Amino acid sequence: MILKYTPPKKKLSEILKEFGPNPALADSVAKASREMRNASMPTLDTHLYRSF
């Protein structure tokens, strides 16, 4: 049996505290977060494909 240790994930706020106050980084993270929330996955037109 192979066991892999995966450390618990930290919250983003905990990670940012380690960097100290950095308005540019905070703005960049906020912008990326907004973009990810507004992004959508492309839909697949199933009428163009046949299943085998």
N, C-alpha and C positions, 0 to 999 in steps of 0.2 A: 504494500500500500504506500502510495506517495502522498505526503501531506505538504501542503503549501501554506505558509504563513502569509496572510494578507492583513496588514495593519488596518485598524478602523479608519474610515474616512473622516477627515476634519471638515468642519463647516467652513465655507468661504470666508465668513467674518473672522474666524479664528486664524486662518492663514494670512489674511490682510493685516491683522494686528501685529503679526511678526515683522511685517515690513515697516510698520509705523505709519504716520500720516503721509499720504501721498495722493493728493487730489487728482493728478493726471491718471494714475493707475485706477483709482476709484471710478473716474469718468469712463475710462476704457472698458472696465468690467461692466458698468451699467449699460453702456452702448451695446456691447456684445450680448448682454442678457436680453435687451429689448429686441435686437435683431433675431436672436434665436426664438424668442416667443412669437415674433411676427412671421417667421419663416414657415413655409408649408412644404409638405412632401409632394413631389409630382405624382399625379395619378396615372395609372396604367390603363390604357384603353383596351379592355379585354376582348372587344369585338375584333380586334386586328390579329389576335393570336388564337391558335387552336391548341387544345390540350391533347397530348398523345397518350 
